[in-house]
Amino acid sequence: MPRLVRETFGAGDTSWLDSAHGIANCRTELLDISAFTPATHYPNGYIPSGTPVAKVAGLLVPYTSAEATVAGAGVLTGHLFTDQRVVGTQDFAVPVLDHGRVKAAKVPQGTDAFTAPVAAAKRAAVTINYR
């Protein structure tokens, strides 16, 4: 008998989106779950929609918003488009919004407040208009 799991999916909090532009063109990337801390990034068992991410060694990690960090985790790759349920320690594929319009004040970022990147080097991988 196969193991069946019942899951309920919702839209999550997408109040961080400022328009529908770009949502049909999210790209798929692999998330490095070991880089995310349960108590900080997914205390409820899921990483919230809108979480900013960076790409390091081909895998998504939490984005570092410190303006002086312009390499590795300091280069914004985009925002997780949907809530991502975390089960176990296996890396998994996620949809990433890398262009469009975003409300910076509504972006979830663990315990820190998100700061929209200003330096060109921090925004090189995205075309996002922050307000």
N, C-alpha and C positions, 0 to 999 in steps of 0.2 A: 504494500500500500504506500503510495507516495505521501510525503509530508506536505500537508497543505497549510498555508499560512493566510490568515485573513488580514488585509491591510486596508486602511481607509486613507485616501488621498484627498487633500484639499488644495486650494489654490495657494495657500500660504499668504504672507503679507507682502504684496507687491506695491505698496505705497511708495517705494523708492523709485519706481518707474515714473518718468515725466511725460512719456508718450508711448505709443505703440510701435514707433519706428525701430526697426532692428530685431524685434522679438521673433519674427518668423525666420530669421537668419542666424540664430545662435549656433555656435559651433560646438562640437563634442571634444572634450579634453579629459585626460585621466587625472583624478584627484589623489594626491598622496595623503591618505588618511592619517598616517603616523605624524605628519607635520601639524595636525590640528589637535588641540587639547580639549578633552571632553568638558571640563568645568568651564572653560572659556568660550570655545567655539560651538559646542553642541550640548549644552546642559540638559536639553529636553529630548535628546536622542536624535536630533536632526540639525544639520547646518542650514541656517535660514537663507531664503531667497534674498539676493542682493549682496551677499557676502563678497567683498572684494578679494580677488586672488591674483597671484603672480605665478609665473612659470619658471621653475628651477629644475635643470637636468631633465626636461621633458615632462615634468609632473607639476600639477597645481599645488601651491602652498598658500598659507595666509599672506596677504599683501601687507607690507610694512609701509605705513604712510609717512614716516619721518622724511621730511623733504631732502635731507642730506643723503639718504640712501637711494642711489640711482643705479644699482646693479642687483641682480638676483631677485630676491623677494621685494625689492623696492621698485620694481618696474611692473606697473599695473597691466594685467592681461585681460581683465574684465570683471564681471560680477556673475555669481551663480544665478542662473535664471529662475530656478525653482528650488523649493526646500529639498534637502538631500538627507534621507534617512540613513543613519550610520548603523551598520550591523557588522560586528566583527572588526577585523583589522585588514581586510583585503581592500586594496585600492580599487576605485570604480569610476566609470565614465559619468560625466556630468555635462549639462548644457551651460555654455558661457556666453553672456551678452558682451560683445566687444565694440559695439557701436550703437548709438542712439542718444536718448536724453535721460538723465538721472538726477533725482533730487538728493544732493549730497547729505543733507540733514537727516534723511530717512534711511541711509545705508547702514546696515548692521555691521559692526566690527568688533565682535567680542566685547571686551570691557572698555575699549578705547573708543573715542569719537572719531569717525571717519573724516579725513581732510582730503578734499579733491586735490589731485596732483597738479602742481603748477609747472614744475620743471619739464621741459620738452622730453628729456631722457626718461622720466617716469611715465610719460603718456605715449611713448613711441609705438606701443603695440595696440593702441585703442583709438577709436574715433568717437569719443563720448563728450557730450556737452553737459556740463554740470551747472546746476543753478542752486 
